Amino acid sequence: MQTRFRQVYVRGRNSRASIKLYLPKIKAKKTISRVVDVTIARSKGDVERAVKLCNVNSKYRGRVSQRPSPAATPTPPGSENPLPPFSNGFNGSHSPGDKSRLHPDKGVQTPSVQSLASSDFGGNSKSSEPDIAAHYPPFLSPSENGDFRADTEALRDRFGSLNVDEQSSGQDKRSVTAAKDQLLEPNSAEREKPEKEWDFVLPNILSTSVLGPALTGDYETFNIRDLVGAMQNSNANAQMIQNYLERFDHSKIREHINDDVDGFPAMFYAAETNKEDILRLWVRYGGDPTVVHTQSGVPLLAFAIMNSERIQTDTALMTATLLSLGASQNVIPSAFYLPYLQDLPETGPSDDRLQDANEENKQWCKGLARGKLARTATLSQRYYLARAARTKKPSLRQQQVAQKRKAEPLLGLPNFLIGQTVAAKILLDRLLSHLTVSSKKPLVLVFAGPSGHGKTELARRLGSTLSLELEVVDCTTFNREMELFGPRPGLVGADKGSRLNNFLADNHEKRCIVFLDEFDKTNADIHKTLLLPFDNGEAQLLESLQVGTNSTVGEYQDRRNGDKINCSKTIWILATNMHDPVIQSFCVANNKALFVDEDESERERLLKQLSTKIKQDFLNHHQAPITGRISTFVPFLPFSPGEQAVIIHKHLLELGRKVRTPVNLAEGDDEQLVGNVKMRVRRDASVCQLLAKNDYHTDLGARSLITAVDTIKTLMVDAYLSVDEEITEGGGMSELIIDVNGGEAVVNIVPPKSR
């Protein structure tokens, strides 16, 4: 596209300044849809500043639209579109056919509207001339003969006290050059007017795509906008999205998975779903968990936290997931989560506490964003952020091994746990070592600690993180090995096997997890059966267990059909609380270092000592053969006061999700009498800390804290039933507020009509 420039003078008696107008030259025989750019710049060519600060079109659009245009200049189709801000590109030259005369001391004659339309736009002056005059700022107006001259009245109206008129002197009044400077700068009111902040709501993207496998063999091109739109409008799950992505070449997906859609990174839309598996899928295809919204500077992690206010659902799991996938807590000002056991003011921490808020990656946390973050950053989310800040990042070699073994999610395992920081660290290190060095021996772990302190939870999280099958076996129900593995061949019921036998057969040579809960309740008969699978991975049995007879060792086979089972990749976890006295006495002796101080290295050193003590105690109870096959002893400690409060909060969130569901008066399993209730915990740290202090018991662990939540549940139902209205379906949302008053937890409910 070629360009031409026209220059006019704004004249005072002793001062003048040239203003150049940049217009695009459109090829001949094409109708003008809109004038692309108009630029007013200084005569000295400071064009970049002009481009940024001078938006004359938007400021004067209303006034220009009322200015009469020359008679023979009909508006072409599409010319009503607003012009963009002025842009750069300046040249004082004129076309050979231009009849305008430019002289600094004589009057100015600029090309007429007709000549501009003909020469610059390639149109016919009689039939397709654009209304150029309507696009100029009001102080440049066409005269009766079509020439453009400076409109001093408009200048005076624009600049007020500048007094730009034919009588003004350059020595007594501000020069027109100064007027131009002010033109290029926003006026004071505009400078003080803050930019509109993002309201943290993503645009709705329309799409005609259908998520799922391709219906035809037609060639398709991956379009991130189609994917986002379909995901937003179809209540998609991760499997639907994966089926859709499998239509396309993975390299093309990775090339565009982080593209912007209507100004927002595509991964923001994935986080908007509040579905952990979708977020993981996005990252698996190349999504960046550290992405930032360019215009506002808001990081994805902060958006995921604040998204809870819009969707009216807790987003703590999304926070933990993003941290586990590589998002950094450093994008959130530390005063919001250190210490995590604090009640945040509704407007956020005070300025004197926000010492790191001026760092570049935290500049977004101001005004509306600061208050919104304070309202939405719950106790659980603050805990996850604080834990991430204390957790040592995996080394490059650990990341390399995890990637090579396709176990990258393993690195984020500690981010999902409440408490048991060192236990998670020991487990992670042992698993990575096992993956690094090939071994035919399976990994056998002992989880030792009080009941209700996260042993089963850690096993389940390990399975879900690595997408491994998990079999939980309650050892209190078995007295003989045939009850655990099934009857031997030839006996009644051998063709049915057992749950454990069938699980191992289904996962032959596959990585899986067997969790033997309450292992200390097993007997020597079961221990003997487990010796060889623990030793070399090939489950075998003693053909004869009769005392006083010669026994021969044979390969263990699937007791249903005799097939050999290789469980060398099985992760065996033996959970026991037999060693609670050892753990509790050790915690009492080292209470300050384990629960008060923040020295993680010292804590790790002490936990290794505790592991050694537990191993010795295990040997005393179970003898050498089974003890010698244990890979690692992982100690689980009692919860600290802060961790107790977070567990309370976790269960309160679960209660809130249940009572938020709609009322259903139909009798049966789906009946829901308490519903349509939005629960809010005001001063969540104080509430949860109070409940934990009253109900936590070391021997019961999280189970005792669930009892405290049941107390709140009873108060909530009492408040719900106290409302003198019938329970109806389809009613409005009631608000339930949990708070602390006079050292007691109180519950108040506000019915819909009272809100």
C-alpha positions in Angstrom: 0.0 0.0 0.0 1.5 3.4 -1.0 1.0 6.5 1.1 0.9 10.2 0.6 0.9 13.1 3.0 -0.7 16.4 3.2 0.5 19.3 5.3 -1.4 22.2 6.6 -0.4 25.1 8.9 -1.9 26.2 12.2 -1.0 29.9 12.1 -0.6 32.5 14.8 0.8 36.0 14.1 4.4 35.1 15.0 4.2 31.3 15.3 3.2 28.4 13.3 3.5 24.6 13.4 2.9 22.1 10.7 0.6 19.2 11.2 0.9 16.4 8.7 -2.0 14.2 7.8 -1.2 10.6 6.9 -3.7 8.9 4.6 -3.5 5.5 2.9 -3.5 5.2 -0.8 -5.8 2.6 -1.9 -5.5 1.0 -5.3 -7.7 2.3 -8.0 -11.3 1.0 -8.5 -11.6 0.0 -4.8 -14.3 1.4 -2.6 -13.0 2.9 0.6 -14.3 0.9 3.6 -12.7 3.2 6.1 -9.8 5.5 6.5 -7.2 3.4 8.2 -5.1 6.0 10.0 -4.7 9.7 10.6 -1.7 11.0 12.3 -1.0 14.4 13.8 2.6 14.7 14.8 5.2 17.3 15.6 7.1 18.9 12.8 10.2 17.5 14.3 9.0 14.0 13.8 8.4 12.7 17.3 5.9 10.2 15.9 6.1 7.4 18.4 4.9 9.6 21.2 2.1 10.9 19.0 0.9 7.4 18.2 0.6 6.5 21.8 -1.0 9.6 23.3 -3.0 11.2 20.5 -6.4 9.6 20.0 -8.1 12.6 18.4 -10.7 10.5 16.6 -12.2 9.0 19.7 -12.2 12.3 21.6 -13.9 14.3 18.9 -16.0 11.7 17.2 -19.2 13.2 18.3 -18.3 16.7 17.3 -16.9 15.7 13.9 -20.0 13.7 13.0 -22.0 16.9 13.2 -19.7 18.8 10.9 -21.2 19.3 7.4 -19.2 17.7 4.6 -18.8 19.0 1.1 -21.8 18.4 -1.1 -20.2 16.1 -3.6 -18.7 13.7 -1.1 -21.1 10.9 -0.4 -20.0 8.5 2.4 -18.9 5.2 1.0 -20.1 1.9 2.4 -18.3 1.1 5.7 -16.8 4.6 6.2 -18.9 5.1 9.3 -16.5 2.8 11.1 -14.5 4.8 13.6 -10.9 5.6 12.9 -8.0 4.1 14.9 -5.7 6.4 16.8 -3.3 8.5 14.8 -0.2 6.6 13.6 3.2 7.5 12.4 4.7 7.9 8.9 5.5 11.4 7.7 6.6 13.0 4.5 6.4 16.5 3.4 6.3 15.7 -0.3 3.4 16.1 -2.6 2.3 14.3 -5.7 3.1 15.9 -9.0 -0.5 16.4 -9.8 -1.2 18.2 -6.5 -2.2 21.8 -7.0 -1.6 22.8 -3.4 0.9 25.5 -2.6 2.9 25.4 0.6 4.8 28.5 1.7 5.6 29.5 5.2 4.9 33.2 4.7 1.9 33.1 2.3 -1.4 31.5 2.8 -1.9 27.9 2.6 -3.9 26.2 -0.1 -4.3 22.5 0.5 -5.8 19.9 -1.8 -9.5 19.9 -2.0 -11.6 17.0 -0.8 -12.1 16.1 -4.4 -8.5 16.1 -5.2 -7.6 14.1 -2.1 -10.2 11.5 -2.9 -9.0 11.2 -6.4 -5.3 11.1 -5.9 -5.0 9.4 -2.6 -7.8 7.0 -2.7 -8.0 6.2 -6.3 -11.7 6.8 -6.4 -14.0 8.8 -8.6 -14.6 12.3 -7.2 -18.2 12.3 -8.4 -19.3 8.9 -7.3 -17.0 7.3 -4.6 -15.4 10.1 -2.7 -15.1 9.5 1.0 -16.2 12.0 3.5 -12.6 12.9 4.5 -13.6 16.1 6.3 -15.7 14.1 8.7 -12.5 12.2 9.8 -10.4 15.3 10.6 -10.3 16.8 14.1 -12.5 19.7 14.6 -9.8 22.3 14.5 -9.1 21.3 10.9 -12.2 22.1 8.9 -12.9 22.5 5.2 -13.6 26.0 3.9 -16.4 26.7 1.5 -14.2 25.9 -1.5 -13.1 22.6 0.0 -9.6 23.7 1.2 -8.6 22.8 4.7 -7.6 25.6 7.0 -7.0 25.9 10.7 -10.2 26.5 12.7 -9.0 28.9 15.4 -12.3 28.8 17.2 -12.0 25.0 17.5 -8.5 25.4 18.7 -9.6 27.9 21.3 -12.4 25.5 22.3 -10.0 22.6 22.5 -7.2 24.4 24.5 -9.1 26.9 26.5 -6.6 29.4 28.0 -4.2 29.0 25.1 -5.8 32.0 23.3 -4.7 30.8 20.0 -6.1 33.5 17.6 -4.9 35.8 15.0 -4.1 38.6 17.5 -1.9 36.6 19.8 1.8 37.1 20.0 4.3 34.2 20.3 6.1 36.2 23.0 2.9 36.9 25.1 1.0 33.7 24.5 1.8 30.1 24.4 3.0 29.1 21.0 1.0 26.8 18.8 3.9 24.4 19.2 3.0 24.3 22.9 -0.6 23.8 21.9 0.6 20.8 19.8 2.5 19.5 22.8 -0.7 19.5 24.8 -2.6 18.0 21.9 -0.2 15.1 22.0 -0.5 14.8 25.7 -3.8 13.8 27.4 -5.4 16.7 29.3 -5.2 16.6 33.1 -8.6 15.0 33.5 -7.6 12.3 31.1 -4.2 11.8 32.8 -5.9 11.3 36.2 -8.6 9.0 34.9 -7.5 5.4 35.7 -7.7 2.7 33.1 -10.7 0.4 33.5 -9.6 -2.7 35.4 -10.3 -6.2 34.1 -13.3 -7.7 36.0 -11.8 -11.2 35.8 -14.6 -12.5 33.6 -13.5 -14.2 30.4 -15.4 -13.5 27.2 -17.8 -16.1 25.9 -16.4 -17.7 22.7 -18.8 -19.1 20.2 -17.9 -22.2 18.3 -19.5 -24.7 15.9 -17.0 -27.4 16.7 -18.1 -30.6 18.4 -15.7 -32.1 21.0 -15.0 -35.8 20.4 -13.5 -38.0 17.7 -13.8 -37.0 14.1 -17.1 -38.0 12.5 -15.7 -38.1 9.0 -12.5 -38.5 7.2 -12.4 -34.9 6.1 -9.2 -33.0 6.8 -9.4 -30.6 9.7 -7.1 -27.8 10.9 -6.6 -27.3 14.6 -8.1 -24.0 15.7 -7.6 -23.0 19.4 -10.6 -20.7 19.3 -12.9 -23.5 18.2 -11.6 -25.7 21.0 -12.1 -22.9 23.7 -15.6 -22.1 22.4 -16.6 -25.8 22.4 -15.2 -26.3 25.9 -17.0 -23.2 27.2 -20.4 -24.1 25.8 -20.6 -27.9 26.1 -19.8 -28.6 29.7 -16.9 -30.6 28.4 -14.9 -33.1 30.4 -11.2 -34.1 29.9 -12.0 -37.2 27.9 -14.1 -35.2 25.4 -11.3 -32.7 25.0 -8.7 -35.4 24.6 -10.8 -37.2 21.9 -11.0 -33.9 20.1 -7.3 -33.2 20.3 -6.5 -36.6 19.0 -7.9 -35.5 15.6 -4.9 -33.3 15.0 -1.1 -33.5 14.8 0.4 -32.9 18.2 3.0 -30.6 16.9 0.3 -28.2 15.6 -1.5 -28.4 18.9 1.7 -27.4 20.8 2.2 -24.6 18.4 -1.1 -23.0 19.2 -2.1 -24.3 22.6 -0.9 -21.1 24.3 -2.3 -18.7 21.8 -4.6 -15.8 22.9 -8.3 -16.0 22.3 -10.0 -12.7 22.4 -7.1 -11.2 24.2 -6.7 -13.9 26.9 -4.3 -16.9 26.9 -6.2 -20.1 26.0 -5.1 -21.7 29.3 -7.1 -19.2 31.2 -10.2 -20.8 29.7 -9.0 -24.2 30.8 -8.6 -22.9 34.4 -12.0 -21.3 34.2 -13.6 -24.8 34.0 -12.3 -25.5 37.6 -11.5 -29.1 36.5 -8.2 -30.5 37.5 -8.0 -33.1 34.8 -8.7 -30.6 32.0 -5.9 -28.4 33.4 -3.5 -31.4 33.4 -4.5 -32.3 29.9 -3.8 -28.8 28.7 -0.3 -28.9 30.2 0.3 -32.4 28.7 -0.3 -30.9 25.2 2.1 -28.0 25.9 0.1 -25.5 28.0 2.1 -23.1 30.1 1.0 -22.9 33.7 3.0 -19.7 34.3 1.2 -17.8 31.5 0.1 -14.1 32.2 -2.7 -12.0 30.8 -0.6 -9.4 28.9 -3.0 -6.4 29.3 -3.6 -6.6 33.0 -0.5 -8.6 34.0 -2.6 -11.0 36.0 -1.0 -14.5 36.2 -2.9 -17.7 35.7 -2.5 -18.7 39.3 -4.1 -15.5 40.6 -7.0 -15.8 38.1 -7.6 -19.4 39.2 -7.9 -18.2 42.8 -10.2 -15.3 42.1 -12.3 -17.3 39.6 -14.1 -18.8 42.7 -16.1 -15.6 43.2 -17.6 -15.8 39.7 -18.4 -19.5 39.6 -19.3 -19.5 43.3 -17.3 -22.7 43.9 -14.1 -23.3 45.8 -11.0 -23.4 43.6 -8.4 -24.7 46.1 -7.8 -27.9 44.1 -7.0 -25.8 41.0 -4.5 -23.8 43.0 -2.7 -26.9 44.2 -2.8 -28.4 40.7 -1.2 -25.3 39.1 1.5 -25.2 41.8 2.2 -28.9 41.2 2.4 -28.3 37.4 5.1 -25.5 37.8 3.2 -22.3 38.6 5.1 -20.2 41.1 3.6 -18.8 44.2 6.0 -15.8 43.8 3.5 -14.1 41.6 1.3 -13.5 44.6 2.4 -10.9 47.2 3.7 -13.0 50.2 1.6 -11.0 52.7 -1.5 -12.8 51.4 -0.2 -16.2 52.6 2.6 -15.8 55.0 1.6 -16.6 57.6 -1.2 -18.6 56.2 -3.0 -18.9 59.5 -4.4 -15.3 59.5 -7.6 -13.6 58.8 -7.2 -11.4 55.7 -8.9 -8.0 55.7 -11.5 -7.6 53.0 -9.3 -5.0 51.2 -6.2 -7.1 51.6 -3.0 -6.7 53.7 -2.0 -3.2 54.7 0.5 -1.4 52.5 3.3 -1.7 55.0 3.0 -5.5 54.8 3.1 -5.5 51.0 6.8 -5.0 50.8 7.1 -7.1 47.6 4.0 -5.7 45.9 6.1 -3.4 43.7 8.0 -6.3 42.1 7.4 -6.6 38.4 5.5 -9.8 38.5 3.2 -8.5 41.2 2.3 -5.1 39.7 -1.2 -6.5 38.9 -2.2 -6.7 42.5 -3.7 -3.3 43.0 -7.1 -1.8 43.4 -9.9 -4.1 42.4 -7.5 -7.1 42.1 -6.1 -6.7 45.6 -9.6 -6.7 47.3 -10.8 -9.6 45.1 -7.7 -11.7 46.0 -8.3 -11.0 49.7 -11.9 -12.1 49.5 -11.1 -15.3 47.5 -7.8 -16.5 48.9 -9.2 -19.1 51.4 -7.3 -20.7 54.2 -6.7 -23.8 52.1 -5.3 -21.8 49.2 -3.1 -19.8 51.5 -1.8 -23.0 53.0 -0.9 -24.4 49.5 0.9 -21.2 48.6 2.8 -21.2 51.9 3.7 -24.8 51.5 5.0 -24.2 47.9 7.1 -21.4 49.2 8.8 -23.7 51.8 9.2 -26.7 49.5 12.5 -27.2 47.7 12.1 -27.3 44.0 13.1 -30.5 42.2 16.6 -30.5 40.8 17.2 -30.5 37.0 18.3 -34.2 37.2 15.1 -35.1 39.1 13.1 -33.4 36.4 15.0 -35.2 33.7 14.4 -38.6 35.2 10.8 -37.9 35.8 10.3 -36.8 32.2 12.2 -39.8 30.9 10.1 -42.2 32.9 6.9 -40.3 32.0 6.4 -39.5 35.7 6.5 -35.7 35.7 3.3 -35.3 37.8 5.2 -37.1 40.6 7.2 -33.9 41.2 4.1 -32.1 42.2 2.9 -34.7 44.7 3.8 -32.6 47.9 1.6 -29.7 46.7 -1.6 -31.7 47.4 -1.0 -32.8 50.9 -2.0 -31.2 54.2 0.8 -31.8 56.6 3.4 -34.7 56.3 5.8 -32.5 54.4 8.8 -34.6 55.2 7.0 -37.8 54.5 6.1 -36.6 51.1 9.7 -35.6 50.5 11.1 -39.0 51.6 8.5 -40.8 49.3 9.4 -38.6 46.4 13.1 -39.1 46.7 12.7 -42.9 47.1 10.4 -43.1 44.1 12.8 -41.1 41.9 15.7 -43.3 43.0 13.8 -46.4 42.1 12.9 -45.0 38.7 16.5 -44.0 38.0 18.1 -47.4 38.6 16.5 -50.4 36.9 15.7 -53.1 39.4 13.7 -56.3 39.3 12.8 -55.9 43.0 9.5 -54.1 43.6 9.4 -51.0 45.9 8.1 -51.9 49.3 7.3 -49.0 51.7 6.1 -48.8 55.3 3.8 -45.9 56.1 4.0 -45.6 59.9 2.0 -43.1 61.9 -1.1 -42.5 63.9 -4.5 -43.3 62.5 -6.1 -40.5 60.5 -2.9 -38.7 59.6 -2.8 -39.1 55.8 -1.4 -42.5 55.0 -4.3 -43.6 52.9 -4.6 -40.1 51.4 -1.0 -40.1 50.3 -1.4 -43.5 48.6 -4.5 -42.4 46.8 -2.9 -39.1 45.7 0.2 -41.1 44.5 -2.1 -43.3 42.4 -4.1 -40.4 40.9 -1.0 -38.3 40.2 0.7 -41.1 38.2 -2.6 -42.5 36.9 -1.9 -45.9 38.5 -4.4 -48.5 39.5 -4.7 -48.7 43.3 -5.9 -51.7 45.4 -6.6 -51.0 49.1 -6.7 -54.1 51.2 -8.0 -54.1 54.8 -5.8 -56.6 56.5 -8.0 -56.8 59.6 -10.3 -59.1 57.7 -7.8 -61.8 56.8 -6.4 -64.5 59.1 -5.0 -66.9 56.4 -3.0 -66.4 53.2 -5.7 -68.1 51.1 -8.2 -65.4 52.3 -5.8 -62.8 50.9 -4.8 -64.5 47.7 -7.6 -67.0 47.1 -7.9 -70.8 47.5 -5.2 -72.9 46.0 -5.8 -74.8 42.8 -8.1 -77.7 43.3 -10.0 -76.2 46.2 -13.5 -74.9 46.1 -13.6 -71.3 44.8 -10.1 -71.4 43.2 -11.6 -70.3 39.9 -12.8 -67.1 41.4 -9.4 -66.1 42.9 -9.5 -63.0 45.2 -9.5 -59.3 44.8 -5.8 -59.0 45.4 -5.0 -62.1 43.2 -7.1 -60.7 40.4 -5.7 -57.2 40.7 -2.2 -58.5 40.4 -3.1 -60.6 37.4 -4.8 -57.6 35.7 -1.7 -55.5 36.2 0.8 -58.2 35.2 4.1 -56.3 34.4 2.4 -53.0 34.9 3.1 -50.3 37.4 0.4 -50.3 40.1 -0.1 -49.8 43.9 -1.2 -52.3 46.5 -2.0 -50.6 49.9 -2.1 -53.1 52.7 -3.9 -51.2 55.5 -3.5 -52.2 59.1 -0.6 -54.5 58.1 0.3 -55.0 61.7 -2.8 -57.1 62.0 -1.5 -59.8 59.6 0.1 -63.0 60.8 3.1 -65.1 59.9 1.2 -67.1 57.4 0.6 -64.0 55.3 4.1 -62.8 55.8 5.5 -66.0 54.4 3.4 -65.7 51.3 4.6 -62.1 50.7 8.3 -62.8 51.1 9.1 -63.8 47.5 6.9 -61.1 45.7 8.6 -58.6 47.9 12.0 -60.0 47.1 12.1 -60.5 43.3 8.7 -59.5 42.0 7.6 -62.9 40.9 4.9 -63.9 43.3 5.5 -67.5 44.5 4.1 -69.7 47.1 5.2 -72.5 49.4 3.8 -75.7 48.0 3.7 -77.1 51.5 3.2 -75.1 54.6 2.8 -78.1 56.9 5.1 -78.1 59.9 7.6 -80.9 59.9 7.5 -81.6 56.1 10.0 -80.7 53.4 8.7 -77.7 51.5 9.5 -76.9 47.9 9.3 -73.5 46.4 7.4 -73.0 43.2 6.3 -70.0 41.1 3.2 -68.2 42.2 0.5 -68.4 39.5 -2.8 -66.8 39.1 -4.9 -69.0 41.2 -7.7 -69.0 38.7 -5.9 -70.3 35.7 -2.2 -71.0 36.6 -0.7 -68.1 34.6 2.5 -66.7 36.0 2.2 -63.2 37.5 5.1 -60.7 37.4 4.5 -57.9 39.9 8.0 -56.4 39.9 6.6 -53.0 39.0 4.1 -53.1 41.8 4.5 -50.5 44.6 3.7 -52.2 47.9 2.7 -49.9 50.8 2.3 -51.4 54.3 0.4 -49.0 56.6 0.7 -49.4 60.3 0.1 -47.5 63.5 1.9 -50.1 65.7 4.8 -47.7 66.1 2.8 -44.7 67.5 4.5 -44.8 70.9 7.9 -44.5 69.2 6.7 -41.6 67.0 4.9 -39.7 69.8 7.8 -39.9 72.2 10.2 -38.7 69.5 7.8 -35.8 68.7 7.7 -34.7 72.3 11.5 -34.7 72.5 11.9 -32.7 69.3 8.7 -30.6 69.4 10.2 -27.2 68.6 12.3 -28.4 65.6 9.5 -30.5 64.1 6.5 -28.2 64.6 7.7 -24.6 65.3 10.9 -23.9 63.5 11.1 -23.4 59.8 14.4 -25.2 59.2 13.4 -27.9 56.7 16.9 -29.4 56.6 16.9 -30.0 60.3 13.5 -31.5 60.1 14.6 -33.9 57.4 17.6 -35.0 59.5 15.4 -35.7 62.5 12.9 -37.7 60.4 15.7 -39.9 59.2 16.6 -40.7 62.8 12.9 -41.5 63.4 12.8 -43.8 60.4 15.7 -45.8 61.9 13.9 -46.1 65.2 10.7 -47.3 63.4 12.7 -49.9 61.5 14.1 -51.3 64.7 10.6 -51.5 66.2 9.3 -53.1 63.1 12.0 -55.7 63.3 11.1 -56.5 66.9 7.5 -57.2 65.9 7.8 -58.9 62.5 11.2 -60.6 62.5 14.0 -60.3 60.0 12.7 -61.9 56.8 9.9 -59.4 56.2 11.9 -56.5 57.6 14.8 -57.1 55.3 12.6 -56.7 52.3 11.3 -53.2 53.2 12.8 -50.5 50.9 12.0 -47.4 53.1 10.2 -46.5 56.3 8.1 -43.3 56.0 7.1 -41.7 59.3 3.8 -39.7 59.6 3.7 -37.1 62.3 0.7 -35.6 64.3 -0.7 -32.5 62.7 0.5 -29.0 63.8 -2.2 -26.5 64.9 -2.1 -24.8 61.5 -2.5 -28.1 59.7 -5.4 -29.0 61.9 -7.2 -25.8 61.0 -6.6 -26.4 57.2 -8.1 -29.9 57.5 -11.2 -28.4 59.2 -11.4 -25.9 56.4 -11.2 -28.6 53.8 -14.1 -30.5 55.3 -16.1 -27.2 55.6 -15.6 -26.7 51.9 -17.0 -30.2 51.2 -20.0 -29.4 53.4 -20.5 -26.2 51.5 -20.6 -28.0 48.2 -23.2 -30.4 49.4 -25.6 -27.8 50.8 -25.3 -25.6 47.6 -27.0 -28.3 45.5 -30.7 -27.5 44.7 -33.5 -28.7 46.9 -35.1 -31.9 45.8 -38.4 -32.9 47.6 -38.8 -36.2 45.7 -38.5 -39.2 48.0 -35.6 -41.5 47.4 -31.9 -41.4 47.2 -31.9 -38.0 45.4 -33.9 -36.3 48.2 -32.2 -33.1 49.3 -34.1 -31.1 51.9 -31.2 -28.8 52.8 -30.1 -27.1 49.6 -29.8 -23.8 47.8 -27.5 -22.6 50.6 -24.3 -20.5 49.8 -22.0 -21.1 52.8 -19.4 -18.5 53.6 -16.7 -18.8 56.4 -16.0 -15.3 57.6 -12.5 -15.0 59.3 -11.8 -18.6 58.2 -8.5 -18.8 60.1 -10.1 -17.9 63.5 -13.1 -20.2 62.9 -11.1 -23.3 61.9 -8.4 -22.8 64.5 -11.1 -22.6 67.2 -12.8 -25.8 66.0 -9.5 -27.7 65.8 -8.3 -26.6 69.2 -11.5 -27.9 70.8 -11.7 -31.3 69.0 -8.3 -32.5 67.7 -7.0 -35.7 69.2 -3.6 -37.2 68.3 -4.9 -40.8 68.3 -7.8 -40.0 65.9 -6.2 -37.5 63.7 -8.4 -36.1 60.9 -11.3 -38.2 62.1 -11.5 -36.1 65.3 -11.6 -33.0 63.1 -14.5 -34.4 61.1 -16.4 -34.5 64.3 -15.8 -30.8 64.7 -17.3 -30.2 61.3 -20.3 -32.3 62.2 -20.9 -29.8 65.0 -21.0 -27.0 62.5 -23.3 -29.1 60.3 -25.8 -29.4 63.2 -25.7 -25.7 63.9 -26.3 -25.1 60.2 -29.3 -27.4 60.0 -30.8 -25.8 63.1 -30.5 -22.3 61.6 -31.9 -23.6 58.3 -35.0 -25.1 60.0 -35.5 -22.0 62.1 -36.6 -20.0 59.0 -40.4 -19.6 59.1 -40.9 -20.6 55.5 -41.7 -23.8 53.6 -38.8 -25.6 51.9 -39.5 -25.4 48.2 -37.7 -26.4 45.0 -36.4 -23.7 42.7 -36.2 -21.0 45.3 -33.4 -18.4 45.7 -30.1 -19.0 47.4 -29.9 -18.5 51.1 -26.6 -17.3 52.6 -25.1 -19.1 55.5 -22.3 -17.3 57.5 -20.0 -19.1 59.9 -18.1 -16.8 62.2 -16.6 -16.5 65.7 -18.3 -14.6 68.5 -17.2 -14.6 72.1 -14.8 -17.5 71.6 -17.5 -19.7 70.1 -18.4 -20.7 66.5 -21.7 -19.2 65.4 -23.9 -19.8 62.4 -26.3 -17.3 60.9 -28.5 -17.8 57.8 -30.0 -15.1 55.6 -33.0 -16.3 53.6 -33.4 -15.1 50.0 -36.2 -12.6 50.7 -34.1 -11.0 53.5 -31.0 -10.4 51.3 
